[in-house]
Amino acid sequence: MKQRPLLLFMLLISSALALTILGYSSHVPLSRMMAAILDPAPDSLGETYLRYALLPRIFVALFAGAALSLSGVVFQQVLKNPLAEPSTLGLLSGAQLAITLAALAAPGMAVWSIELSAVTGALATLGLVMLLASRGGFSPVTMLLAGMIISFFAGTASVVLALFNHEYLRSVFIWGSGSLVQNDFSNAVALALWRPESRCLCF
């Protein structure tokens, strides 16, 4: 019985890997797959696309998914709430609102400034949720309701700001909805090492 979750996990991983290879075979023949990953031919668009776009996308998705899963597990264990995670507690909306305000105040922010704004907004949101839920004894239902209230408020504020400043906030909403478009391994390396790049992102 204890081995069933592991077997199911291995089955899902194997199926995902097989489907990924099958999908990539439309760009690169199976016989050239490993060579394209290690040393793509400069004159082959398919091999270059595989090496510098599709493969980094997989790693970014894995690292980002692992980080989100870890944060969800931490919140569930600390709060003793099986439904607690960044979106249900309003942290994502709070982080996006903080980035929106920071982008309007300083359009040419560096990556570390954007991350600092997101963390600050998320922590401020968590503080508000905890404050609202304190009167209900931090029960799971109270925490979720407080998170929904703060999430709706922060989301509405972000939308209102976007209506009046949409030309400056396109990148913010791309950040909020998520994008796996990659041109190299720089984002994957930054996620793996928790070390943001020093380039400037202009909103």
Contact map, one row per residue, 1 for C-alpha under 8 A:
11110000000000000000000000000000000000000000000000000000000000000000000000000000000000000000000000000000000000000000000000000000000000000000000000000000000000000000000000000000000000000000000000000000000
11111100000000000000000000000000000000000000000000000000000000000000000000000000000000000000000000000000000000000000000000000000000000000000000000000000000000000000000000000000000000000000000000000000000
11111110000000000000000000000000000000000000000000000000000000000000000000000000000000000000000000000000000000000000000000000000000000000000000000000000000000000000000000000000000000000000000000000000000
11111111000000000000000000000000000000000000000000000000000000000000000000000000000000000000000000000000000000000000000000000000000000000000000000000000000000000000000000000000000000000000000000000000000
01111111100000000000000000000000000000000000000000000000000000000000000000000000000000000000000000000000000000000000000000000000000000000000000000000000000000000000000000000000000000000000000000000000000
01111111110000000000000000000000000000000000000000000000000000000000000000000000000000000000000000000000000000000000000000000000000000000000000000000000000000000000000000000000000000000000000000000000000
00111111111000000000000000000000000000000000000000000000000000000000000000000000000000000000000000000000000000000000000000000000000000000000000000000000000000000000000000000000000000000000000000000000000
00011111111100000000000000000000000000000000000000000000000000000000000000000000000000000000000000000000000000000000000000000000000000000000000000000000000000000000000000000000000000000000000000000000000
00001111111110000000000000000000000000000000000000000000000000000000000000000000000000000000000000000000000000000000000000000000000000000000000000000000000000000000000000000000000000000000000000000000000
00000111111111000000000000000000000000000000000000000000000000000000000000000000000000000000000000000000000000000000000000000000000000000000000000000000000000000000000000000000000000000000000000000000000
00000011111111100000000000000000000000000000000000000000000000000000000000000000000000000000000000000000000000000000000000000000000000000000000000000000000000000000000000000000000000000000000000000000000
00000001111111110000000000000000000000000000000000000000000000000000000000000000000000000000000000000000000000000000000000000000000000000000000000000000000000000000000000000000000000000000000000000000000
00000000111111111000000000000000000000000000000000000000000000000000000000000000000000000000000000000000000000000000000000000000000000000000000000000000000000000000000000000000000000000000000000000000000
00000000011111111100000000000000000000000000000000000000000000000000000000000000000000000000000000000000000000000000000000000000000000000000000000000000000000000000000000000000000000000000000000000000000
00000000001111111110000000000000000000000000000000000000000000000000000000000000000000000000000000000000000000000000000000000000000000000000000000000000000000000000000000000000000000000000000000000000000
00000000000111111111000000000000000000000000000000000000000000000000000000000000000000000000000000000000000000000000000000000000000000000000000000000000000000000000000000000000000000000000000000000000000
00000000000011111111100000000000000000000000000000000000000000000000000000000000000000000000000000000000000000000000000000000000000000000000000000000000000000000000000000000000000000000000000000000000000
00000000000001111111110000000000000000000000000000000000000000000000000000000000000000000000000000000000000000000000000000000000000000000000000000000000000000000000000000000000000000000000000000000000000
00000000000000111111111000000000000000000000000000000000000000000000000000000000000000000000000000000000000000000000000000000000000000000000000000000000000000000000000000000000000000000000000000000000000
00000000000000011111111100000000000000000000000000000000000000000000000000000000000000000000000000000000000000000000000000000000000000000000000000000000000000000000000000000000000000000000000000000000000
00000000000000001111111110000000000000000000000000000000000000000000000000000000000000000000000000000000000000000000000000000000000000000000000000000000000000000000000000000000000000000000000000000000000
00000000000000000111111111000000000000000000000000000000000000000000000000000000000000000000000000000000000000000000000000000000000000000000000000000000000000000000000000000000000000000000000000000000000
00000000000000000011111111100000000000000000000000000000000000000000000000000000000000000000000000000000000000000000000000000000000000000000000000000000000000000000000000000000000000000000000000000000000
00000000000000000001111111110000000000000000000001000000000000000000000000000000000000000000000000000000000000000000000000000000000000000000000000000000000000000000000000000000000000000000000000000000000
00000000000000000000111111111100100000000000000000000000000000000000000000000000000000000000000000000000000000000000000000000000000000000000000000000000000000000000000000000000000000000000000000000000000
00000000000000000000011111111000000000000000000000000000000000000000000000000000000000000000000000000000000000000000000000000000000000000000000000000000000000000000000000000000000000000000000000000000000
00000000000000000000001111111000000000000000011001000000000000000000000000000000000000000000000000000000000000000000000000000000000000000000000000000000000000000000000000000000000000000000000000000000000
00000000000000000000000111111101100100000000011001000000000000000000000000000000000000000000000000000000000000000000000000000000000000000000000000000000000000000000000000000000000000000000000000000000000
00000000000000000000000011111111100000000000000000000000000000000000000000000000000000000000000000000000000000000000000000000000000000000000000000000000000000000000000000000000000000000000000000000000000
00000000000000000000000010011111100000000000000000000000000000000000000000000000000000000000000000000000000000000000000000000000000000000000000000000000000000000000000000000000000000000000000000000000000
00000000000000000000000000001111110000000000000000000000000000000000000000000000000000000000000000000000000000000000000000000000000000000000000000000000000000000000000000000000000000000000000000000000000
00000000000000000000000000011111111100000000000000000000000000000000000000000000000000000000000000000000000000000000000000000000000000000000000000000000000000000000000000000000000000000000000000000000000
00000000000000000000000010011111111110000000001000000000000000000000000000000000000000000000000000000000000000000000000000000000000000000000000000000000000000000000000000000000000000000000000000000000000
00000000000000000000000000000011111111000000000000000000000000000000000000000000000000000000000000000000000000000000000000000000000000000000000000000000000000000000000000000000000000000000000000000000000
00000000000000000000000000000001111111110000000000000000000000000000000000000000000000000000000000000000000000000000000000000000000000000000000000000000000000000000000000000000000000000000000000000000000
00000000000000000000000000010001111111111000001101100000000000000000000000000000000000000000000000000000000000000000000000000000000000000000000000000000000000000000000000000000000000000000000000000000000
00000000000000000000000000000000111111110000001001100010000000000000000000000000000000000000000000000000000000000000000000000000000000000000000000000000000000000000000000000000000000000000000000000000000
00000000000000000000000000000000011111110000000000100000000000000000000000000000000000000000000000000000000000000000000000000000000000000000000000000000000000000000000000000000000000000000000000000000000
00000000000000000000000000000000001111111000000000000000000000000000000000000000000000000000000000000000000000000000000000000000000000000000000000000000000000000000000000000000000000000000000000000000000
00000000000000000000000000000000001111111101001100100000000000000000000000000000000000000000000000000000000000000000000000000000000000000000000000000000000000000000000000000000000000000000000000000000000
00000000000000000000000000000000000100111111001100000000000000000000000000000000000000000000000000000000000000000000000000000000000000000000000000000000000000000000000000000000000000000000000000000000000
00000000000000000000000000000000000000011111101100000000000000000000000000000000000000000000000000000000000000000000000000000000000000000000000000000000000000000000000000000000000000000000000000000000000
00000000000000000000000000000000000000001111100000000000000000000000000000000000000000000000000000000000000000000000000000000000000000000000000000000000000000000000000000000000000000000000000000000000000
00000000000000000000000000000000000000011111111100000000000000000000000000000000000000000000000000000000000000000000000000000000000000000000000000000000000000000000000000000000000000000000000000000000000
00000000000000000000000000000000000000000111111110000000000000000000000000000000000000000000000000000000000000000000000000000000000000000000000000000000000000000000000000000000000000000000000000000000000
00000000000000000000000000110000000000000001111111000000000000000000000000000000000000000000000000000000000000000000000000000000000000000000000000000000000000000000000000000000000000000000000000000000000
00000000000000000000000000110000100110011101111111100000000000000000000000000000000000000000000000000000000000000000000000000000000000000000000000000000000000000000000000000000000000000000000000000000000
00000000000000000000000000000000000100011101111111111000000000000000000000000000000000000000000000000000000000000000000000000000000000000000000000000000000000000000000000000000000000000000000000000000000
00000000000000000000000000000000000000000000111111111100000000000000000000000000000000000000000000000000000000000000000000000000000000000000000000000000000000000000000000000000000000000000000000000000000
00000000000000000000000100110000000110000000011111111110000000000000000000000000000000000000000000000000000000000000000000000000000000000000000000000000000000000000000000000000000000000000000000000000000
00000000000000000000000000000000000111010000001111111111000000000000000000000000000000000000000000000000000000000000000000000000000000000000000000000000000000000000000000000000000000000000000000000000000
00000000000000000000000000000000000000000000000111111111000000000000000000000000000000000000000000000000000000000000000000000000000000000000000000000000000000000000000000000000000001111000000000000000000
00000000000000000000000000000000000000000000000111111111100000000000000000000000000000000000000000000000000000000000000000000000000000000000000000000000000000000000000000000000000011110000000000000000000
00000000000000000000000000000000000000000000000011111111110000000000000000000000000000000000000000000000000000000000000000000000000000000000000000000000000000000000000000000000000001000000000000000000000
00000000000000000000000000000000000010000000000001111111111000000000000000000000000000000000000000000000000000000000000000000000000000000000000000000000000000000000000000000000000000000000000000000000000
00000000000000000000000000000000000000000000000000111111111100000000000000000000000000000000000000000000000000000000000000000000000000000000000000000000000000000000000000000000000001111001000000000000000
00000000000000000000000000000000000000000000000000001111111110000000000000000000000000000000000000000000000000000000000000000000000000000000000000000000000000000000000000000000000111000000000000000000000
00000000000000000000000000000000000000000000000000000111111111000000000000000000000000000000000000000000000000000000000000000000000000000000000000000000000000000000000000000000000000000000000000000000000
00000000000000000000000000000000000000000000000000000011111111100000000000000000000000000000000000000000000000000000000000000000000000000000000000000000000000000000000000000000000000000001000000000000000
00000000000000000000000000000000000000000000000000000001111111110000000000000000000000000000000000000000000000000000000000000000000000000000000000000000000000000000000000000000000100000011001000000000000
00000000000000000000000000000000000000000000000000000000111111111000000000000000000000000000000000000000000000000000000000000000000000000000000000000000000000000000000000000000000100000000000000000000000
00000000000000000000000000000000000000000000000000000000011111111100000000000000000000000000000000000000000000000000000000000000000000000000000000000000000000000000000000000000000000000000000000000000000
00000000000000000000000000000000000000000000000000000000001111111110000000000000000000000000000000000000000000000000000000000000000000000000000000000000000000000000000000000000000000000001001100000000000
00000000000000000000000000000000000000000000000000000000000111111111000000000000000000000000000000000000000000000000000000000000000000000000000000000000000000000000000000000000000000000000001000000000000
00000000000000000000000000000000000000000000000000000000000011111111100000000000000000000000000000000000000000000000000000000000000000000000000000000000000000000000000000000000000000000000000000000000000
00000000000000000000000000000000000000000000000000000000000001111111110000000000000000000000000000000000000000000000000000000000000000000000000000000000000000000000000000000000000000000000000000000000000
00000000000000000000000000000000000000000000000000000000000000111111111000000000000000000000000000000000000000000000000000000000000000000000000000000000000000000000000000000000000000000000000000000000000
00000000000000000000000000000000000000000000000000000000000000011111111100000000000000000000000000000000000000000000000000000000000000000000000000000000000000000000000000000000000000000000000000000000000
00000000000000000000000000000000000000000000000000000000000000001111111110000000000000000000000000000000000000000000000000000000000000000000000000000000000000000000000000000000000000000000000000000000000
00000000000000000000000000000000000000000000000000000000000000000111111111000000000000000000000000000000000000000000000000000000000000000000000000000000000000000000000000000000000000000000000000000000000
00000000000000000000000000000000000000000000000000000000000000000011111111100000000011000000000000000000000000000000000000000000000000000000000000000000000000000000000000000000000000000000000000000000000
00000000000000000000000000000000000000000000000000000000000000000001111111110000000111000000000000000000000000000000000000000000000000000000000000000000000000000000000000000000000000000000000000000000000
00000000000000000000000000000000000000000000000000000000000000000000111111111000000010000000000000000000000000000000000000000000000000000000000000000000000000000000000000000000000000000000000000000000000
00000000000000000000000000000000000000000000000000000000000000000000011111111100000000000000000000000000000000000000000000000000000000000000000000000000000000000000000000000000000000000000000000000000000
00000000000000000000000000000000000000000000000000000000000000000000001111111111100111000000000000000000000000000000000000000000000000000000000000000000000000000000000000000000000000000000000000000000000
00000000000000000000000000000000000000000000000000000000000000000000000111111111111110000000000000000000000000000000000000000000000000000000000000000000000000000000000000000000000000000000000000000000000
00000000000000000000000000000000000000000000000000000000000000000000000011111111110000000000000000000000000000000000000000000000000000000000000000000000000000000000000000000000000000000000000000000000000
00000000000000000000000000000000000000000000000000000000000000000000000001111111100000000000000000000000000000000000000000000000000000000000000000000000000000000000000000000000000000000000000000000000000
00000000000000000000000000000000000000000000000000000000000000000000000000111111100100000000000000000000000000000000000000000000000000000001000000000000000000000000000000000000000000000000000000000000000
00000000000000000000000000000000000000000000000000000000000000000000000000111111110000000000000000000000000000000000000000000000000000000001000000000000000000000000000000000000000000000000000000000000000
00000000000000000000000000000000000000000000000000000000000000000000000000111111111100000000000000000000000000000000000000000000000000000001000000000000000000000000000000000000000000000000000000000000000
00000000000000000000000000000000000000000000000000000000000000000000000000011001111100000000000000000000000000000000000000000000000000000000000000000000000000000000000000000000000000000000000000000000000
00000000000000000000000000000000000000000000000000000000000000000000000000010000111110010000000000000000000000000000000000000000000000000001000100000000000000000000000000000000000000000000000000000000000
00000000000000000000000000000000000000000000000000000000000000000000000100110010111111011000000000000000000000000000000000000000000000000001000100000000000000000000000000000000000000000000000000000000000
00000000000000000000000000000000000000000000000000000000000000000000001110110000001111111000000000000000000000000000000000000000000000000000000000000000000000000000000000000000000000000000000000000000000
00000000000000000000000000000000000000000000000000000000000000000000001100100000000111111111000000000000000000000000000000000000000000000000000000000000000000000000000000000000000000000000000000000000000
00000000000000000000000000000000000000000000000000000000000000000000000000000000000011111111100000000000000000000000000000000000000000000000000000000010000000000000000000000000000000000000000000000000000
00000000000000000000000000000000000000000000000000000000000000000000000000000000001111111110000000000000000000000000000000000000000000000000000100110010000000000000000000000000000000000000000000000000000
00000000000000000000000000000000000000000000000000000000000000000000000000000000000111111110000000000000000000000000000000000100100000000000001101110110000000000000000000000000000000000000000000000000000
00000000000000000000000000000000000000000000000000000000000000000000000000000000000001111111110000000000000000000000000001001100100000000000000000111111000000000000000000000000000000000000000000000000000
00000000000000000000000000000000000000000000000000000000000000000000000000000000000001111111111000000000000000000000000011101100000000000000000000000010000000000000000000000000000000000000000000000000000
00000000000000000000000000000000000000000000000000000000000000000000000000000000000001100111111100000000000000000000000001000000000000000000000000000010000000000000000000000000000000000000000000000000000
00000000000000000000000000000000000000000000000000000000000000000000000000000000000000100111111110000000000000000000000001000000000000000000000000000011011000000000000000000000000000000000000000000000000
00000000000000000000000000000000000000000000000000000000000000000000000000000000000000000111111111000000000000000000010011011000000000000000000000000110011000000000000000000000000000000000000000000000000
00000000000000000000000000000000000000000000000000000000000000000000000000000000000000000011111111100000000000000000111111001000000000000000000000000000000000000000000000000000000000000000000000000000000
00000000000000000000000000000000000000000000000000000000000000000000000000000000000000000001111111110000000000000000010010000000000000000000000000000000001001000000000000010001000000000000000000000000000
00000000000000000000000000000000000000000000000000000000000000000000000000000000000000000000111111111000000000000000000010000000000000000000000000000000011011000000000000000000000000000000000000000000000
00000000000000000000000000000000000000000000000000000000000000000000000000000000000000000000011111111100000000000000110110000000000000000000000000000000000000000000000000000000000000000000000000000000000
00000000000000000000000000000000000000000000000000000000000000000000000000000000000000000000001111111110000000000100110010000000000000000000000000000000000000000000000000010000000000000000000000000000000
00000000000000000000000000000000000000000000000000000000000000000000000000000000000000000000000111111111000000000000000000000000000000000000000000000000000001001000000010010000000000000000000000000000000
00000000000000000000000000000000000000000000000000000000000000000000000000000000000000000000000011111111100000000000000000000000000000000000000000000000000000000000000000000000000000000000000000000000000
00000000000000000000000000000000000000000000000000000000000000000000000000000000000000000000000001111111111000000100100000000000000000000000000000000000000000000000000000000000000000000000000000000000000
00000000000000000000000000000000000000000000000000000000000000000000000000000000000000000000000000111111111110000000000000000000000000000000000000000000000000000000000110010000000000000000000000000000001
00000000000000000000000000000000000000000000000000000000000000000000000000000000000000000000000000011111111000000000000000000000000000000000000000000000000000000000000110000000000000000000000000000000000
00000000000000000000000000000000000000000000000000000000000000000000000000000000000000000000000000001111111000000000000000000000000000000000000000000000000000000000000000000000000000000000000000000000000
00000000000000000000000000000000000000000000000000000000000000000000000000000000000000000000000000000111111110000000000000000000000000000000000000000000000000000000000000000000000000000000000000000000000
00000000000000000000000000000000000000000000000000000000000000000000000000000000000000000000000000000111111110000000000000000000000000000000000000000000000000000000000100000000000000000000000000000000011
00000000000000000000000000000000000000000000000000000000000000000000000000000000000000000000000000000010011111000000000000000000000000000000000000000000000000000000000000000000000000000000000000000001111
00000000000000000000000000000000000000000000000000000000000000000000000000000000000000000000000000000010011111101100000000000000000000000000000000000000000000000000000000000000000000000000000000000001110
00000000000000000000000000000000000000000000000000000000000000000000000000000000000000000000000000000000000111111100000000000000000000000000000000000000000000000000000000000000000000000000000000000111100
00000000000000000000000000000000000000000000000000000000000000000000000000000000000000000000000000000000000011111110000000000000000000000000000000000000000000000000000000000000000000000000000000011111100
00000000000000000000000000000000000000000000000000000000000000000000000000000000000000000000000000000000000001111111000000000000000000000000000000000000000000000000000000000000000000000000000000011100000
00000000000000000000000000000000000000000000000000000000000000000000000000000000000000000000000000000000000011111111100000000000000000000000000000000000000000000000000000000000000000000000000000000000000
00000000000000000000000000000000000000000000000000000000000000000000000000000000000000000000000000100100000011111111110000000000000000000000000000000000000000000000000000000000000000000000000000000000000
00000000000000000000000000000000000000000000000000000000000000000000000000000000000000000000000000000000000000111111111000000000000000000000000000000000000000000000000000000000000000000000000000000000000
00000000000000000000000000000000000000000000000000000000000000000000000000000000000000000000000000000000000000011111111100000000000000000000000000000000000000000000000000000000000000000000000000000000000
00000000000000000000000000000000000000000000000000000000000000000000000000000000000000000000001001100100000000001111111110000000000000000000000000000000000000000000000000000000000000000000000000000000000
00000000000000000000000000000000000000000000000000000000000000000000000000000000000000000000011101100000000000000111111111000000000000000000000000000000000000000000000000000000000000000000000000000000000
00000000000000000000000000000000000000000000000000000000000000000000000000000000000000000000001000000000000000000011111111100000000000000000000000000000000000000000000000000000000000000000000000000000000
00000000000000000000000000000000000000000000000000000000000000000000000000000000000000000000001001000000000000000001111111110000000000000000000000000000000000000000000000000000000000000000000000000000000
00000000000000000000000000000000000000000000000000000000000000000000000000000000000000000010011111100000000000000000111111111000000000000000000000000000000000000000000000000000000000000000000000000000000
00000000000000000000000000000000000000000000000000000000000000000000000000000000000000000111111000000000000000000000011111111100000000000000000000000000000000000000000000000000000000000000000000000000000
00000000000000000000000000000000000000000000000000000000000000000000000000000000000000000010000000000000000000000000001111111110000000000000000000000000000000000000000000000000000000000000000000000000000
00000000000000000000000000000000000000000000000000000000000000000000000000000000000000000000010000000000000000000000000111111111000000000000000000000000000000000000000000000000000000000000000000000000000
00000000000000000000000000000000000000000000000000000000000000000000000000000000000000000110011000000000000000000000000011111111100000000000000000000100000000000000000000000000000000000000000000000000000
00000000000000000000000000000000000000000000000000000000000000000000000000000000000000001110000000000000000000000000000001111111110000000000000000000000000000000000000000000000000000000000000000000000000
00000000000000000000000000000000000000000000000000000000000000000000000000000000000000000000000000000000000000000000000000111111111000000000000000000000000000000000000000000000000000000000000000000000000
00000000000000000000000000000000000000000000000000000000000000000000000000000000000000000000000000000000000000000000000000011111111100000000000000000100000000000000000000000000000000000000000000000000000
00000000000000000000000000000000000000000000000000000000000000000000000000000000000000001100000000000000000000000000000000001111111110000000001001100100000000000000000000000000000000000000000000000000000
00000000000000000000000000000000000000000000000000000000000000000000000000000000000000000000000000000000000000000000000000000111111111000100001000000000000000000000000000000000000000000000000000000000000
00000000000000000000000000000000000000000000000000000000000000000000000000000000000000000000000000000000000000000000000000000011111111100000000000000000000000000000000000000000000000000000000000000000000
00000000000000000000000000000000000000000000000000000000000000000000000000000000000000000000000000000000000000000000000000000001111111110000000001000000000000000000000000000000000000000000000000000000000
00000000000000000000000000000000000000000000000000000000000000000000000000000000000000000000000000000000000000000000000000000000111111111110011001000000000000000000000000000000000000000000000000000000000
00000000000000000000000000000000000000000000000000000000000000000000000000000000000000000000000000000000000000000000000000000000011111111100000000000000000000000000000000000000000000000000000000000000000
00000000000000000000000000000000000000000000000000000000000000000000000000000000000000000000000000000000000000000000000000000000001111111100000000000000000000000000000000000000000000000000000000000000000
00000000000000000000000000000000000000000000000000000000000000000000000000000000000000000000000000000000000000000000000000000000000111111110010000000000000000000000000000000000000000000000000000000000000
00000000000000000000000000000000000000000000000000000000000000000000000000000000000000000000000000000000000000000000000000000000000011111110000000000000000000000000000000000000000000000000000000000000000
00000000000000000000000000000000000000000000000000000000000000000000000000000000000000000000000000000000000000000000000000000000010011111111011000000000000000000000000000000000000000000000000000000000000
00000000000000000000000000000000000000000000000000000000000000000000000000000000000000000000000000000000000000000000000000000000000010011111111000000000000000000000000000000000000000000000000000000000000
00000000000000000000000000000000000000000000000000000000000000000000000000000011101100000000000000000000000000000000000000000000000000000111111100000000000000000000000000000000000000000000000000000000000
00000000000000000000000000000000000000000000000000000000000000000000000000000000000000000000000000000000000000000000000000000000000000000011111110000000000000000000000000000000000000000000000000000000000
00000000000000000000000000000000000000000000000000000000000000000000000000000000000000000000000000000000000000000000000000000000000010010111111111000000000000000000000000000000000000000000000000000000000
00000000000000000000000000000000000000000000000000000000000000000000000000000000000000001000000000000000000000000000000000000000110010000111111111100000000000000000000000000000000000000000000000000000000
00000000000000000000000000000000000000000000000000000000000000000000000000000000001100011000000000000000000000000000000000000000000000000001111111110000000000000000000000000000000000000000000000000000000
00000000000000000000000000000000000000000000000000000000000000000000000000000000000000000000000000000000000000000000000000000000000000000000111111111000000000000000000000000000000000000000000000000000000
00000000000000000000000000000000000000000000000000000000000000000000000000000000000000001000000000000000000000000000000000000000100110000000011111111100000000000000000000000000000000000000000000000000000
00000000000000000000000000000000000000000000000000000000000000000000000000000000000000011100000000000000000000000000000000000000100000000000001111111110000000000000000000000000000000000000000000000000000
00000000000000000000000000000000000000000000000000000000000000000000000000000000000000011100000000000000000000000000000000000000000000000000000111111111000000000000000000000000000000000000000000000000000
00000000000000000000000000000000000000000000000000000000000000000000000000000000000000000100000000000000000000000000000000000000000000000000000011111111100000000000000000000000000000000000000000000000000
00000000000000000000000000000000000000000000000000000000000000000000000000000000000000001100010000000000000000000000000000001001100000000000000001111111110000000000000000000000000000000000000000000000000
00000000000000000000000000000000000000000000000000000000000000000000000000000000000000111111110000000000000000000000000000000000000000000000000000111111111000000000000000000000000000000000000000000000000
00000000000000000000000000000000000000000000000000000000000000000000000000000000000000000100100000000000000000000000000000000000000000000000000000011111111100000000000000000000000000000000000000000000000
00000000000000000000000000000000000000000000000000000000000000000000000000000000000000000000000000000000000000000000000000000000000000000000000000001111111110000000000000000000000000000000000000000000000
00000000000000000000000000000000000000000000000000000000000000000000000000000000000000000000110010000000000000000000000000000000000000000000000000000111111111000000000000000000000000000000000000000000000
00000000000000000000000000000000000000000000000000000000000000000000000000000000000000000000110110000000000000000000000000000000000000000000000000000011111111100000000000000000000000000000000000000000000
00000000000000000000000000000000000000000000000000000000000000000000000000000000000000000000000000000000000000000000000000000000000000000000000000000001111111110000000000000000000000000000000000000000000
00000000000000000000000000000000000000000000000000000000000000000000000000000000000000000000000010000000000000000000000000000000000000000000000000000000111111111000000000000000000000000000000000000000000
00000000000000000000000000000000000000000000000000000000000000000000000000000000000000000000000110010000000000000000000000000000000000000000000000000000011111111100000000000000000000000000000000000000000
00000000000000000000000000000000000000000000000000000000000000000000000000000000000000000000000000000000000000000000000000000000000000000000000000000000001111111110000000000000000000000000000000000000000
00000000000000000000000000000000000000000000000000000000000000000000000000000000000000000000000000000000000000000000000000000000000000000000000000000000000111111111000000000000000000000000000000000000000
00000000000000000000000000000000000000000000000000000000000000000000000000000000000000000000000000010000000000000000000000000000000000000000000000000000000011111111110000000000000000000000000000000000000
00000000000000000000000000000000000000000000000000000000000000000000000000000000000000000000000000000000000000000000000000000000000000000000000000000000000001111111110010000000000000000000000000000000000
00000000000000000000000000000000000000000000000000000000000000000000000000000000000000000000000000000000000000000000000000000000000000000000000000000000000000111111110000000000000000000000000000000000000
00000000000000000000000000000000000000000000000000000000000000000000000000000000000000000000000000000000000000000000000000000000000000000000000000000000000000011111110000000000000000000000000000000000000
00000000000000000000000000000000000000000000000000000000000000000000000000000000000000000000000000000000000000000000000000000000000000000000000000000000000000001111111110000000000000000000000000000000000
00000000000000000000000000000000000000000000000000000000000000000000000000000000000000000000000000000000000000000000000000000000000000000000000000000000000000001111111111000000000000000000000000000000000
00000000000000000000000000000000000000000000000000000000000000000000000000000000000000000000000000000000000000000000000000000000000000000000000000000000000000000000111111000000000000000000000000000000000
00000000000000000000000000000000000000000000000000000000000000000000000000000000000000000000000000000011001000000000000000000000000000000000000000000000000000000000111111100000000000000000000000000000001
00000000000000000000000000000000000000000000000000000000000000000000000000000000000000000000000000010011000000000000000000000000000000000000000000000000000000000100111111111000000000000000000000000000001
00000000000000000000000000000000000000000000000000000000000000000000000000000000000000000000000000000000000000000000000000000000000000000000000000000000000000000000011111111100000000000000000000000000001
00000000000000000000000000000000000000000000000000000000000000000000000000000000000000000000000000000000000000000000000000000000000000000000000000000000000000000000000111111110000000000000000000000000001
00000000000000000000000000000000000000000000000000000000000000000000000000000000000000000000000100110010000000000000000000000000000000000000000000000000000000000000000011111111000000000000000000000000001
00000000000000000000000000000000000000000000000000000000000000000000000000000000000000000000000000000000000000000000000000000000000000000000000000000000000000000000000011111111100000000000000000000000000
00000000000000000000000000000000000000000000000000000000000000000000000000000000000000000000000000000000000000000000000000000000000000000000000000000000000000000000000001111111111000000000000000000000000
00000000000000000000000000000000000000000000000000000000000000000000000000000000000000000000000000000000000000000000000000000000000000000000000000000000000000000000000000111111111000000000000000000000000
00000000000000000000000000000000000000000000000000000000000000000000000000000000000000000000000100000000000000000000000000000000000000000000000000000000000000000000000000011111110000000000000000000000000
00000000000000000000000000000000000000000000000000000000000000000000000000000000000000000000000000000000000000000000000000000000000000000000000000000000000000000000000000001111111000000000000000000000000
00000000000000000000000000000000000000000000000000000000000000000000000000000000000000000000000000000000000000000000000000000000000000000000000000000000000000000000000000000111111100000000000000000000000
00000000000000000000000000000000000000000000000000000000000000000000000000000000000000000000000000000000000000000000000000000000000000000000000000000000000000000000000000000110111110000000000000000000000
00000000000000000000000000000000000000000000000000000000100110000000000000000000000000000000000000000000000000000000000000000000000000000000000000000000000000000000000000000000011111000000000000000000000
00000000000000000000000000000000000000000000000000001000100000000000000000000000000000000000000000000000000000000000000000000000000000000000000000000000000000000000000000000000001111100000000000000000000
00000000000000000000000000000000000000000000000000011101100000000000000000000000000000000000000000000000000000000000000000000000000000000000000000000000000000000000000000000000000111111010000000000000000
00000000000000000000000000000000000000000000000000011001000000000000000000000000000000000000000000000000000000000000000000000000000000000000000000000000000000000000000000000000000011111000000000000000000
00000000000000000000000000000000000000000000000000011001000000000000000000000000000000000000000000000000000000000000000000000000000000000000000000000000000000000000000000000000000001111110000000000000000
00000000000000000000000000000000000000000000000000010001000000000000000000000000000000000000000000000000000000000000000000000000000000000000000000000000000000000000000000000000000001111111100000000000000
00000000000000000000000000000000000000000000000000000000000000000000000000000000000000000000000000000000000000000000000000000000000000000000000000000000000000000000000000000000000000011111110000001000000
00000000000000000000000000000000000000000000000000000000000100000000000000000000000000000000000000000000000000000000000000000000000000000000000000000000000000000000000000000000000001011111111000010000000
00000000000000000000000000000000000000000000000000000001001100100000000000000000000000000000000000000000000000000000000000000000000000000000000000000000000000000000000000000000000000001111111100000000000
00000000000000000000000000000000000000000000000000000000000000000000000000000000000000000000000000000000000000000000000000000000000000000000000000000000000000000000000000000000000000001111111110100000000
00000000000000000000000000000000000000000000000000000000000000000000000000000000000000000000000000000000000000000000000000000000000000000000000000000000000000000000000000000000000000000111111111111000000
00000000000000000000000000000000000000000000000000000000000100110000000000000000000000000000000000000000000000000000000000000000000000000000000000000000000000000000000000000000000000000011111111110000000
00000000000000000000000000000000000000000000000000000000000000100000000000000000000000000000000000000000000000000000000000000000000000000000000000000000000000000000000000000000000000000001111111100000000
00000000000000000000000000000000000000000000000000000000000000000000000000000000000000000000000000000000000000000000000000000000000000000000000000000000000000000000000000000000000000000000111111100000000
00000000000000000000000000000000000000000000000000000000000000000000000000000000000000000000000000000000000000000000000000000000000000000000000000000000000000000000000000000000000000000000011111110000000
00000000000000000000000000000000000000000000000000000000000000000000000000000000000000000000000000000000000000000000000000000000000000000000000000000000000000000000000000000000000000000000111111111000000
00000000000000000000000000000000000000000000000000000000000000000000000000000000000000000000000000000000000000110000000000000000000000000000000000000000000000000000000000000000000000000010011001111100000
00000000000000000000000000000000000000000000000000000000000000000000000000000000000000000000000000000000000000110000000000000000000000000000000000000000000000000000000000000000000000000100010000111110000
00000000000000000000000000000000000000000000000000000000000000000000000000000000000000000000000000000000000001110000000000000000000000000000000000000000000000000000000000000000000000000000000000011111000
00000000000000000000000000000000000000000000000000000000000000000000000000000000000000000000000000000000000001100000000000000000000000000000000000000000000000000000000000000000000000000000000000001111100
00000000000000000000000000000000000000000000000000000000000000000000000000000000000000000000000000000000000111100000000000000000000000000000000000000000000000000000000000000000000000000000000000000111110
00000000000000000000000000000000000000000000000000000000000000000000000000000000000000000000000000000000000111100000000000000000000000000000000000000000000000000000000000000000000000000000000000000011111
00000000000000000000000000000000000000000000000000000000000000000000000000000000000000000000000000000000001110000000000000000000000000000000000000000000000000000000000000000000000000000000000000000001111
00000000000000000000000000000000000000000000000000000000000000000000000000000000000000000000000000000010001100000000000000000000000000000000000000000000000000000000000111110000000000000000000000000000111
